[in-house]
Amino acid sequence: MIIDFVREAQALSADLIALRRELHRNPELGNDLPWTQSRVLVALERLPLEITTGDSLSSVVAVLRGAHPGPTVLLRGDMDGLPVEEDNDLSYASANGNMHACGHDLHTAGLVGAARLLSAHRDELPGTVVFMFQPGEEGPGGAAPMLAEGLLDAAGTRVDAAYAVHVLPGEQGVFVSRPGPIMAGSNVLRVTFHGAGGHGSQPENALDPVAPLVEFCQALQVMVTRRFSVFDPVVAAITNLSAGEAVNVIPVEASMGASVRTLSEATTRDFPRYAQELAESTAAGFGCTAEVTWEALYPPTVNDTDEAAFALSTLTDLFGTDRVVEADDPLMGSEDFSFVLNEVPGAFYFLQATPAGIDPATAAMNHSPLVQFDDAVLADQAASLAALAWHHNSRKG
């Protein structure tokens, strides 16, 4: 059965835009989103859904059971904002000190739209659709606790595939995806060098931890280029340095922090070992010791090869070849939909949404207080999710 989800979604556009702007005015942070959760529940009222809410976080899981046998597919929309004060002159700009600076308000409204589209065709729908409304994507991470609370078995049958869309600045209405890694894993490296403090005029009578810190920070970038293949890249951005306060005092310790982005399980595993070796050898050269901590936050987001090809093909059929791009390279940002894709095959894709009148080449990026996304893309966003679920279950049923 062929359904024109694009045309049907246009009929929902005004409602979805109104919902998105209401969400944009009232961003909440982290895993505790009581107002956002309640607003999503209202938006899903009167649909033929089985709805549950999270125990440890403000999640919403809605299950739509089709009238015909088939597999189970999951669609994700994240709901949380960022602790960023908005700097846009929009009629619906946030005024509470937080901001939907990553477009999660669009993701939430778009997933509501997909639920409405698919619910309207429940009598023809094969299989089951699970709608995952997730808090905490920006931190502390909502996907892992939702998985722990039984997300993938919420319908009583295991989810077979999963899809999610994320808005980005760029030429409006263009979809972007790729097979394999599409976003990096996010990790935190912290190193503290311990020495023996002393007077700044007599460094020979102290063990200065600042010296190995400086050398380590320079050597870390060389380590990245020598230990890791350019075809499996690593980005190590040193974002924090800390030592003494008084200029005439050699401190007892000096430390650094870095955001490390990785694209594979191997680089995520090997980086802390290499950093430990480098830190210890550098410290030893100055008579100091080193303490290294490594925190793997989100794994790389890796699209299943077949599901990525299916997603790109489906989007091309819906919107045409001029609106679908297969990316050459992944983005080095991170996304906790990675936890879902570690469990089931699926695809993560982007929808570019820079408003008319703003040059996509110079548009503010996600997480900026100046970033803007045009909610005119919401209908196509909802249609894309609904079509992926429908065609996945139809071809597998």
C-alpha positions as CSV (number, residue, x, y, z in Angstrom):
1,M,0.0,0.0,0.0
2,I,1.4,3.4,-1.0
3,I,0.6,6.3,1.4
4,D,1.5,9.9,0.6
5,F,2.9,10.8,4.0
6,V,4.4,14.0,2.7
7,R,1.0,15.4,1.7
8,E,-0.7,14.2,4.8
9,A,2.0,15.7,7.0
10,Q,1.5,19.1,5.4
11,A,-2.0,19.0,6.8
12,L,-0.5,18.7,10.3
13,S,2.1,21.4,9.8
14,A,0.4,24.2,11.6
15,D,-0.3,22.1,14.7
16,L,3.3,20.8,14.8
17,I,4.7,24.3,14.4
18,A,2.5,25.5,17.3
19,L,3.7,22.6,19.5
20,R,7.4,23.2,18.6
21,R,7.2,26.9,19.5
22,E,5.5,26.1,22.8
23,L,8.3,23.7,23.6
24,H,10.9,26.2,22.4
25,R,9.5,28.8,24.9
26,N,9.9,26.4,27.8
27,P,13.1,24.3,27.6
28,E,13.9,22.0,30.4
29,L,17.3,20.3,31.1
30,G,18.6,16.8,31.7
31,N,16.5,13.8,32.6
32,D,13.9,15.6,34.7
33,L,11.5,17.3,32.2
34,P,8.1,17.3,33.9
35,W,6.5,20.1,31.9
36,T,7.8,18.8,28.6
37,Q,6.6,15.2,29.4
38,S,3.1,16.5,30.3
39,R,3.0,18.5,27.1
40,V,3.9,15.4,25.0
41,L,1.3,13.3,26.8
42,V,-1.4,15.9,25.9
43,A,-0.2,15.9,22.3
44,L,-0.6,12.2,22.1
45,E,-4.1,12.1,23.6
46,R,-6.9,10.3,21.6
47,L,-4.3,8.4,19.5
48,P,-4.5,4.6,19.7
49,L,-1.3,4.3,21.6
50,E,-0.2,2.3,24.7
51,I,1.7,4.9,26.7
52,T,4.1,4.4,29.6
53,T,6.3,7.0,31.4
54,G,9.8,6.4,32.9
55,D,10.5,5.5,36.4
56,S,13.9,7.2,36.8
57,L,13.5,9.9,34.2
58,S,10.8,11.9,32.4
59,S,10.6,9.7,29.3
60,V,7.5,8.7,27.3
61,V,7.2,5.5,25.4
62,A,4.2,5.1,23.1
63,V,3.4,1.8,21.3
64,L,1.2,1.7,18.2
65,R,0.1,-1.8,17.3
66,G,-0.8,-2.3,13.6
67,A,-3.7,-4.3,12.5
68,H,-1.5,-6.7,10.6
69,P,1.5,-8.9,11.5
70,G,4.9,-7.5,11.1
71,P,8.1,-6.5,12.9
72,T,8.6,-3.9,15.5
73,V,10.4,-0.6,14.7
74,L,11.4,2.3,17.0
75,L,11.4,6.0,16.2
76,R,13.3,8.4,18.6
77,G,12.8,12.1,19.4
78,D,14.9,13.8,22.2
79,M,13.2,16.4,24.3
80,D,15.8,18.3,26.5
81,G,17.4,21.7,26.0
82,L,20.7,23.3,27.0
83,P,21.9,25.7,29.7
84,V,22.3,28.4,27.1
85,E,20.7,31.8,27.2
86,E,19.0,32.5,23.9
87,D,20.1,35.5,21.9
88,N,17.5,35.5,19.1
89,D,14.8,38.0,18.4
90,L,12.0,35.4,17.9
91,S,8.5,35.8,19.1
92,Y,8.7,32.4,20.7
93,A,12.3,32.7,22.1
94,S,13.0,31.2,25.5
95,A,13.0,33.5,28.4
96,N,13.9,31.1,31.2
97,G,17.7,31.1,30.8
98,N,17.8,27.8,28.9
99,M,17.5,27.1,25.2
100,H,16.6,24.5,22.7
101,A,19.9,25.3,21.0
102,C,20.2,21.8,19.4
103,G,16.7,21.5,17.9
104,H,15.2,19.0,20.2
105,D,12.0,20.9,20.2
106,L,11.7,20.1,16.5
107,H,12.6,16.5,17.2
108,T,9.8,16.1,19.8
109,A,7.2,17.8,17.6
110,G,8.3,15.8,14.6
111,L,7.9,12.6,16.4
112,V,4.4,13.6,17.6
113,G,3.6,14.2,13.9
114,A,4.9,10.7,12.9
115,A,2.7,9.2,15.7
116,R,-0.3,11.0,14.3
117,L,0.4,10.0,10.7
118,L,0.9,6.3,11.5
119,S,-2.0,6.2,13.9
120,A,-4.3,7.4,11.1
121,H,-3.3,4.3,9.2
122,R,-3.4,1.8,12.0
123,D,-5.9,-0.4,10.2
124,E,-3.4,-0.9,7.3
125,L,-0.2,-0.8,9.4
126,P,1.8,-4.0,9.5
127,G,3.7,-4.7,12.7
128,T,4.3,-2.3,15.7
129,V,5.9,1.1,16.1
130,V,7.5,2.2,19.4
131,F,7.8,6.0,19.8
132,M,10.7,6.9,22.1
133,F,10.5,10.4,23.6
134,Q,13.8,10.7,25.3
135,P,15.1,13.2,28.0
136,G,18.7,13.9,28.8
137,E,20.4,13.5,25.4
138,E,22.6,16.6,26.1
139,G,23.5,15.0,29.4
140,P,23.5,13.0,31.6
141,G,22.2,10.7,28.9
142,G,18.7,9.4,28.7
143,A,19.0,6.6,26.2
144,A,20.8,4.2,28.5
145,P,18.3,4.5,31.4
146,M,15.4,4.0,28.9
147,L,17.1,0.9,27.7
148,A,17.6,-0.3,31.2
149,E,13.9,0.2,31.9
150,G,12.9,-2.1,29.0
151,L,12.5,0.2,26.1
152,L,13.4,-2.3,23.4
153,D,10.8,-4.8,24.8
154,A,8.1,-2.2,25.5
155,A,5.8,-3.7,22.8
156,G,6.2,-7.3,24.1
157,T,8.3,-8.1,21.1
158,R,11.9,-7.0,20.6
159,V,12.5,-4.0,18.4
160,D,14.0,-5.0,15.1
161,A,15.2,-1.6,13.8
162,A,15.5,2.0,15.0
163,Y,15.6,5.4,13.3
164,A,16.2,9.0,14.5
165,V,16.5,12.4,12.8
166,H,18.5,15.4,14.0
167,V,18.3,19.0,12.6
168,L,21.4,20.8,11.5
169,P,22.2,24.2,9.9
170,G,22.4,23.9,6.2
171,E,20.4,24.2,3.0
172,Q,16.8,23.9,4.1
173,G,15.1,20.6,3.5
174,V,18.2,18.5,2.6
175,F,18.5,15.1,4.3
176,V,22.0,13.7,5.0
177,S,23.1,10.3,6.2
178,R,25.8,7.6,5.6
179,P,26.5,4.0,6.4
180,G,28.9,3.2,9.2
181,P,30.0,5.8,11.7
182,I,27.9,9.0,11.4
183,M,28.8,10.6,14.7
184,A,31.8,10.2,17.1
185,G,32.0,8.8,20.6
186,S,32.4,11.3,23.4
187,N,35.0,10.8,26.0
188,V,36.7,12.8,28.7
189,L,40.4,12.6,29.6
190,R,41.8,14.1,32.8
191,V,45.4,14.1,33.8
192,T,46.9,15.4,37.0
193,F,50.6,15.7,37.5
194,H,51.8,15.6,41.2
195,G,55.0,17.2,42.3
196,A,56.4,19.0,45.2
197,G,55.7,22.7,45.6
198,G,58.3,25.4,46.3
199,H,59.4,28.9,45.7
200,G,59.3,30.2,42.1
201,S,62.8,31.5,42.5
202,Q,64.2,28.0,43.4
203,P,62.7,25.4,41.0
204,E,65.7,23.2,41.6
205,N,64.4,22.6,45.2
206,A,60.9,21.6,44.0
207,L,59.3,19.1,41.6
208,D,57.5,21.4,39.2
209,P,54.3,19.7,37.9
210,V,53.7,22.5,35.4
211,A,56.6,21.4,33.2
212,P,55.3,17.9,32.5
213,L,51.8,19.2,32.1
214,V,53.0,21.6,29.3
215,E,55.1,18.8,27.7
216,F,52.2,16.3,27.9
217,C,49.7,18.7,26.3
218,Q,52.0,19.1,23.3
219,A,52.9,15.4,23.1
220,L,49.3,14.4,23.2
221,Q,48.6,15.8,19.8
222,V,51.7,14.1,18.4
223,M,50.5,10.8,20.0
224,V,47.2,11.1,18.2
225,T,48.9,11.3,14.8
226,R,51.3,8.5,15.6
227,R,49.1,6.0,17.4
228,F,45.9,6.2,15.3
229,S,45.2,5.8,11.6
230,V,44.1,8.8,9.7
231,F,41.4,6.6,8.4
232,D,40.0,6.1,11.9
233,P,40.5,9.6,13.2
234,V,40.6,10.9,16.8
235,V,40.1,14.4,17.9
236,A,41.6,15.4,21.3
237,A,40.7,19.0,22.2
238,I,42.4,20.2,25.4
239,T,39.8,22.4,27.0
240,N,41.0,22.9,30.6
241,L,44.3,23.7,32.2
242,S,44.7,24.2,35.9
243,A,47.8,24.9,38.1
244,G,48.7,27.3,40.9
245,E,47.4,30.8,41.5
246,A,50.3,32.8,42.9
247,V,52.9,33.6,40.3
248,N,55.8,33.1,42.7
249,V,54.7,29.7,43.9
250,I,55.5,26.4,42.2
251,P,52.2,24.4,42.8
252,V,52.0,20.9,44.2
253,E,49.9,19.7,41.2
254,A,48.9,20.7,37.7
255,S,46.1,19.2,35.6
256,M,44.4,19.2,32.3
257,G,41.1,18.1,30.8
258,A,40.3,17.1,27.2
259,S,37.3,16.2,25.2
260,V,38.3,13.2,23.1
261,R,36.2,12.1,20.1
262,T,36.5,8.6,18.6
263,L,34.9,6.8,15.8
264,S,35.4,3.1,16.6
265,E,35.4,0.7,19.5
266,A,39.2,0.2,19.0
267,T,40.2,3.8,19.3
268,T,37.9,4.3,22.3
269,R,39.5,1.3,24.0
270,D,43.2,2.2,23.1
271,F,43.3,5.9,23.7
272,P,43.3,5.8,27.6
273,R,46.0,3.2,27.6
274,Y,48.3,5.3,25.3
275,A,47.5,8.4,27.3
276,Q,48.4,6.6,30.5
277,E,51.7,5.5,29.1
278,L,52.5,9.0,27.8
279,A,51.5,10.7,31.1
280,E,53.5,8.4,33.3
281,S,56.7,8.6,31.1
282,T,56.4,12.4,30.8
283,A,55.9,12.7,34.6
284,A,58.9,10.5,35.3
285,G,61.2,12.6,33.2
286,F,60.5,15.5,35.7
287,G,60.5,13.4,38.9
288,C,56.7,13.7,39.2
289,T,53.9,11.2,39.1
290,A,50.7,11.3,36.9
291,E,47.1,10.3,37.7
292,V,45.0,9.6,34.6
293,T,41.2,9.2,34.5
294,W,39.1,8.3,31.4
295,E,35.3,8.6,31.1
296,A,33.6,7.1,28.1
297,L,30.4,9.0,27.9
298,Y,28.7,8.1,24.6
299,P,29.9,5.5,22.1
300,P,30.2,6.3,18.4
301,T,26.9,6.4,16.5
302,V,27.2,3.7,13.9
303,N,24.6,3.2,11.2
304,D,23.9,-0.3,10.0
305,T,25.0,-0.6,6.4
306,D,21.8,-2.1,5.1
307,E,19.5,0.2,7.2
308,A,21.4,3.3,6.1
309,A,21.0,2.3,2.5
310,F,17.3,1.7,3.1
311,A,16.9,5.1,4.8
312,L,18.7,6.9,2.0
313,S,16.6,5.1,-0.6
314,T,13.3,5.7,1.2
315,L,14.1,9.4,1.7
316,T,15.1,9.7,-2.0
317,D,11.8,8.2,-3.1
318,L,9.9,10.6,-0.8
319,F,11.8,13.9,-1.5
320,G,13.9,13.4,-4.7
321,T,17.5,13.0,-5.4
322,D,18.3,16.8,-5.0
323,R,17.2,16.7,-1.3
324,V,19.1,13.6,-0.2
325,V,22.9,13.5,0.3
326,E,25.1,10.6,1.3
327,A,27.8,12.2,3.5
328,D,31.5,11.4,2.8
329,D,32.5,11.7,6.5
330,P,31.0,11.5,9.9
331,L,30.5,14.5,12.3
332,M,32.8,14.5,15.3
333,G,29.9,15.6,17.6
334,S,28.3,12.9,19.7
335,E,24.8,11.5,20.2
336,D,23.4,9.0,22.7
337,F,21.1,7.3,20.1
338,S,24.4,5.4,19.8
339,F,23.3,3.2,22.7
340,V,20.2,2.2,20.8
341,L,22.1,1.4,17.6
342,N,24.5,-0.7,19.7
343,E,21.5,-3.0,20.5
344,V,19.6,-3.0,17.2
345,P,20.3,-2.2,13.6
346,G,19.1,1.2,12.4
347,A,20.0,4.6,10.9
348,F,20.5,8.1,12.2
349,Y,20.1,10.9,9.7
350,F,20.2,14.7,9.6
351,L,17.7,17.3,8.2
352,Q,19.1,20.7,7.4
353,A,16.9,23.5,8.6
354,T,18.5,27.0,8.2
355,P,15.8,29.6,7.8
356,A,15.4,31.6,4.6
357,G,17.4,34.8,4.8
358,I,20.3,33.2,6.7
359,D,23.3,32.1,4.7
360,P,23.8,28.3,5.5
361,A,27.5,28.7,5.1
362,T,27.8,31.2,8.0
363,A,24.7,30.1,10.0
364,A,25.3,29.6,13.8
365,M,25.8,26.0,14.7
366,N,24.0,23.8,17.2
367,H,24.6,24.8,20.8
368,S,25.1,28.5,19.9
369,P,22.8,31.1,21.5
370,L,22.3,32.4,18.0
371,V,21.3,29.2,16.2
372,Q,17.9,29.1,14.5
373,F,16.0,26.3,12.9
374,D,13.0,26.8,10.5
375,D,10.0,24.8,11.7
376,A,8.8,24.8,8.1
377,V,10.7,21.5,7.9
378,L,8.6,19.8,10.6
379,A,6.1,18.3,8.1
380,D,8.8,16.6,6.1
381,Q,10.6,15.5,9.3
382,A,7.4,13.8,10.5
383,A,6.8,12.3,7.1
384,S,10.3,10.9,6.9
385,L,10.0,9.1,10.2
386,A,6.6,7.7,9.4
387,A,7.6,6.5,6.0
388,L,10.7,4.8,7.4
389,A,8.6,2.9,9.9
390,W,5.9,2.0,7.4
391,H,8.3,0.8,4.7
392,H,10.5,-1.1,7.1
393,N,7.5,-3.0,8.5
394,S,6.0,-3.5,5.1
395,R,9.1,-5.0,3.5
396,K,9.8,-7.2,6.5
397,G,6.2,-8.2,7.2
